[in-house]
Amino acid sequence: MKLHQITDYISGDLNDSAYRELEINGIGKIETATEEEITFIANPVYEKYFSGTRAGCVIVSRKFNPELYPRISGSKVPLIRVDDPYLAFLTLLEILSPKTELQKVGISDKAIIDDTAEISDEQVRIGANCFIGAKVKIGARVSVLPNTVILAGSVVSDDVLIYPNVTIYNGTKIGARVIIHSGTVIGSDGFGQAKNPDGTFQKIPQKGIVVIEDDVEIGSNCSIDRATMGETIIRKGVKLDNMIQIAHNVEIGENTVIAAQTGIAGSTKIGKNCMIGGKVGIVGHISICDNVILTAATNVSKSITDPGIYSGYRSQPQLDELRSEAILRSLSKKNRY
């Protein structure tokens, strides 16, 4: 694409019309991009690379000041100014990096599919060694990559992408445009054990299901447990990183994002538009309201009713946690003398 085409496509402003006809053939990181590639700066941490980048063009914010970073070679580099460089770059990524076809349209002759399963005839892809159980329903344009198991009574809606080696237990309901990465298990039994008088444990039957609504993405090696009764629910637009544990009867609200190694215990309800950092631990049977941010490694032991940023071994508003940390450090310095 030529730079004037790219500029129009991402609703930007090219800083010098002399570069309008310059051709871009790919995309790259600002540290390694070549003269034929375009790159971007969204995080100020990467502004330091502007001086030495060899990229053919850089997408920047409207506030970016190139005079603060003189070019090492003295040469100029064209800039496209936009409101949000990161979103602009993602938009461009869709057309400059075409998607690779992961699985050919059709059903592999090495797949095992129950006679009662209902599979759309519209561009469905099912790979080798997949197992599709009784009365499973699979919608249009679904891709099920090799070695995936979908057990009886599950429903997979349109445009879902399931990567290899995913296991979906019976009765699971998956909405449209969901992406599930390799190694994830959905619908396994919740951790329910009752202690007997003699000290042994008796398993509590897990009779509920998992419901995953539209536009959810689930990273690799996540575990989402079925409900004891009723439903474990992942609402629309939720994004889960890798290696996350979601216990039975948990509900996660719309457009909440959760980073890796977070664990959420049973029957906890998390609101909409929350951001949960890595290694966060959340106890069971509590609720977290909308618009809460939990910083990495925070432990939540009681309900959160006010929006805001929380952190610490025992979660508290972040400013309170920082004040406590400052006091402890101050005491430590005094004790040295």
C-alpha positions in Angstrom: 0.0 0.0 0.0 1.1 3.6 -0.6 1.3 5.9 2.4 -1.6 8.1 1.3 -3.8 4.9 1.2 -2.6 3.8 4.6 -3.2 7.3 6.0 -6.8 7.3 4.8 -7.4 3.8 6.0 -6.5 4.6 9.6 -8.0 8.1 9.6 -4.6 9.7 10.2 -2.6 12.7 9.0 0.7 12.3 7.0 3.2 14.8 8.2 4.7 15.4 4.7 2.9 15.1 1.4 6.2 14.4 -0.3 5.9 10.8 1.0 2.3 10.2 -0.3 3.5 7.7 -3.0 5.9 5.8 -0.8 5.1 2.1 -0.9 4.9 -0.1 2.3 5.1 -3.9 1.9 4.9 -5.1 5.5 4.9 -4.3 9.2 7.5 -4.6 11.9 8.7 -3.7 15.4 10.2 -0.3 15.7 13.6 -1.8 16.7 13.9 -4.0 13.6 11.6 -2.7 10.9 13.1 -2.1 7.4 12.6 0.7 5.0 9.7 -1.1 3.3 7.8 -1.7 6.6 5.6 0.5 8.8 5.8 0.5 12.6 4.2 2.4 15.5 4.8 4.0 18.9 1.9 3.7 21.4 3.9 3.3 24.6 6.3 6.2 25.6 8.8 3.5 26.6 9.4 2.9 22.9 9.9 6.5 21.9 13.7 6.1 22.5 13.9 3.8 19.5 12.6 6.6 17.1 16.1 8.0 16.8 17.5 4.8 15.2 14.6 3.1 13.5 15.0 2.2 9.9 11.2 1.9 9.3 9.7 3.4 6.2 7.0 5.1 8.3 6.0 5.4 12.0 2.4 5.7 13.3 2.5 8.0 16.3 0.0 9.9 18.5 -0.9 13.5 17.7 1.1 14.7 20.7 4.4 12.9 19.7 7.3 15.4 19.3 10.1 14.0 17.0 12.4 16.9 17.9 13.0 15.2 21.3 14.6 12.2 19.6 17.0 13.5 16.9 17.6 10.9 14.1 21.0 9.2 14.4 21.5 9.1 10.6 20.1 12.6 10.1 17.5 11.2 7.7 13.8 11.9 8.1 11.1 9.3 8.5 7.5 10.0 7.6 5.0 10.1 10.4 1.3 9.3 10.4 -0.4 11.0 13.4 -3.6 9.4 14.8 -5.7 9.5 17.9 -4.7 6.0 19.1 -1.6 4.5 17.5 -2.2 1.1 18.9 -5.7 0.7 17.5 -4.6 2.2 14.2 -1.8 -0.4 14.0 -4.2 -3.2 14.8 -6.5 -2.1 12.0 -3.6 -2.0 9.6 -2.4 -5.4 10.8 -5.6 -7.0 9.4 -4.8 -6.1 5.8 -1.0 -6.2 5.8 -0.8 -9.6 7.4 -3.4 -11.9 5.8 -4.6 -14.7 8.0 -3.2 -18.2 7.3 -5.8 -20.9 6.7 -5.5 -23.1 9.8 -7.7 -25.9 8.5 -9.2 -26.7 5.1 -13.0 -26.5 4.8 -14.6 -29.9 5.3 -14.5 -32.7 7.8 -11.4 -34.9 8.1 -12.0 -38.6 7.4 -10.1 -39.2 10.6 -12.6 -37.3 12.8 -15.1 -39.3 14.8 -18.6 -37.8 14.7 -21.7 -39.2 16.4 -24.6 -39.8 14.0 -26.9 -37.6 16.1 -24.6 -34.6 15.9 -25.9 -31.6 13.9 -23.1 -29.9 11.9 -23.7 -26.9 9.6 -22.9 -27.4 6.0 -21.6 -23.8 5.7 -17.8 -23.8 5.6 -17.2 -25.9 8.7 -13.7 -27.2 9.4 -13.1 -30.2 11.5 -9.6 -31.6 11.8 -8.1 -35.1 12.2 -8.7 -37.0 15.4 -11.5 -34.8 16.6 -14.3 -36.4 18.5 -17.8 -34.9 18.3 -20.3 -36.5 20.7 -24.0 -37.2 20.6 -26.4 -34.4 19.9 -23.7 -31.8 19.6 -24.6 -28.8 17.5 -22.0 -26.9 15.5 -22.8 -23.7 13.7 -21.6 -22.1 10.4 -18.0 -21.3 9.7 -16.8 -23.1 12.9 -13.2 -24.4 12.9 -12.4 -27.3 15.2 -8.7 -28.1 14.9 -7.1 -31.5 15.4 -7.4 -33.6 18.5 -10.2 -31.6 20.0 -13.0 -33.3 22.0 -16.6 -31.9 22.2 -18.8 -34.1 24.4 -22.5 -34.8 24.2 -25.1 -32.1 24.1 -22.7 -29.2 23.7 -23.6 -26.3 21.4 -21.0 -24.3 19.4 -22.4 -21.2 17.7 -21.3 -19.6 14.4 -17.7 -18.4 13.6 -16.1 -20.1 16.6 -12.4 -21.0 16.4 -11.2 -23.9 18.6 -7.5 -24.6 18.5 -6.0 -28.2 18.8 -6.2 -30.3 21.9 -9.2 -28.5 23.5 -11.6 -30.5 25.7 -15.2 -29.4 26.0 -17.3 -31.4 28.4 -20.9 -32.3 27.9 -23.6 -29.6 27.9 -21.3 -26.7 27.3 -22.8 -23.7 25.4 -20.5 -21.6 23.4 -21.6 -18.3 21.7 -20.6 -16.8 18.4 -17.1 -15.7 17.4 -15.5 -17.3 20.4 -11.8 -18.2 20.3 -10.5 -21.1 22.5 -6.7 -21.8 22.5 -4.9 -25.1 22.9 -5.0 -27.1 26.1 -8.0 -25.5 27.6 -10.6 -27.6 29.4 -14.2 -26.3 29.6 -16.8 -28.0 31.8 -14.7 -30.2 34.0 -16.1 -30.9 37.5 -16.0 -28.2 40.0 -14.0 -28.9 43.2 -16.8 -30.0 45.5 -16.0 -32.3 48.3 -17.9 -33.0 51.6 -16.0 -34.2 54.6 -17.3 -37.4 56.2 -17.2 -38.0 60.0 -14.3 -40.5 59.5 -12.2 -37.8 57.8 -12.6 -39.0 54.2 -14.1 -36.9 51.5 -17.2 -37.6 49.4 -17.5 -36.0 46.0 -20.4 -33.6 45.5 -22.0 -34.2 42.1 -21.5 -31.4 39.6 -24.7 -31.3 37.6 -24.5 -27.8 36.0 -23.0 -26.5 32.8 -20.7 -23.8 31.4 -22.1 -20.9 29.3 -19.7 -18.8 27.2 -21.3 -15.9 25.5 -20.4 -14.1 22.2 -17.0 -12.6 21.4 -15.0 -14.3 24.2 -11.4 -15.3 23.9 -9.9 -18.0 26.2 -6.1 -18.5 26.3 -4.2 -21.7 26.4 -4.4 -24.1 29.4 -7.3 -22.5 31.1 -9.8 -24.5 33.2 -13.4 -23.4 33.5 -15.4 -25.7 35.8 -19.0 -26.6 35.3 -21.5 -25.4 37.9 -22.6 -27.6 40.8 -26.1 -26.6 39.8 -27.1 -24.0 37.3 -24.3 -22.3 35.2 -20.8 -21.0 35.3 -21.1 -18.0 33.0 -18.5 -16.1 31.0 -20.3 -13.0 29.6 -19.9 -11.2 26.3 -16.5 -9.8 25.3 -14.5 -11.4 28.2 -10.8 -11.9 27.4 -8.9 -14.6 29.3 -5.1 -15.0 29.2 -3.3 -18.3 29.6 -3.4 -20.6 32.6 -6.5 -19.2 34.4 -8.7 -21.2 36.8 -12.4 -20.4 37.0 -14.3 -22.5 39.5 -17.9 -23.7 39.6 -20.7 -21.2 39.5 -18.4 -18.2 38.9 -19.9 -15.4 36.8 -17.6 -13.0 34.9 -19.2 -9.8 33.6 -19.1 -8.3 30.1 -15.8 -7.0 28.7 -13.7 -8.0 31.7 -10.1 -9.0 31.0 -8.0 -11.3 33.2 -4.3 -11.9 33.0 -2.4 -15.2 33.4 -2.3 -17.4 36.5 -5.3 -15.8 38.1 -7.5 -18.1 40.2 -11.2 -17.5 41.0 -12.9 -19.6 43.6 -16.4 -20.9 43.4 -19.6 -18.8 43.3 -17.8 -15.5 43.0 -19.4 -12.8 40.7 -17.2 -10.3 38.9 -18.7 -7.3 37.3 -18.4 -5.6 33.9 -15.3 -3.8 32.5 -12.9 -5.1 35.2 -9.2 -5.5 34.6 -7.5 -8.3 36.6 -3.8 -8.6 36.6 -1.6 -11.7 36.7 -1.5 -14.1 39.7 -4.5 -12.5 41.3 -6.3 -14.8 43.8 -10.0 -14.3 44.5 -11.8 -16.2 47.3 -15.2 -17.8 46.8 -18.8 -16.5 47.4 -17.9 -12.8 47.1 -18.8 -10.2 44.5 -16.7 -7.6 42.7 -18.5 -4.6 41.2 -18.1 -3.1 37.7 -15.0 -1.1 36.7 -12.5 -2.6 39.2 -8.8 -2.9 38.5 -6.9 -5.5 40.5 -3.1 -5.1 40.1 -0.9 -8.2 39.7 -0.6 -10.6 42.7 -3.5 -9.0 44.6 -5.4 -11.3 46.9 -9.1 -10.5 47.3 -10.7 -11.9 50.5 -13.9 -9.9 50.6 -16.4 -8.3 48.3 -15.5 -5.0 46.5 -18.4 -2.6 46.2 -16.7 0.6 44.9 -15.0 1.0 41.5 -11.3 1.7 41.5 -7.8 0.3 41.7 -7.0 -2.3 44.3 -3.7 -4.0 45.2 -1.9 -5.8 48.0 -1.7 -9.1 49.8 -5.0 -8.2 51.3 -6.7 -6.1 48.6 -7.3 -2.5 49.4 -7.5 0.7 47.4 -4.2 1.2 45.8 -3.4 4.5 47.4 -3.9 3.0 50.8 -1.6 0.1 49.9 1.1 2.4 48.6 0.9 4.5 51.8 1.3 1.4 53.9 4.3 0.3 51.8 5.8 3.8 52.2 5.4 3.7 56.0 7.0 0.2 56.2 10.0 1.3 54.1 10.4 4.4 56.3 10.4 2.3 59.4 12.9 -0.1 57.8 15.3 2.9 57.1 15.0 4.2 60.6 15.9 0.8 62.1 19.2 0.8 60.2 20.5 3.5 62.4 
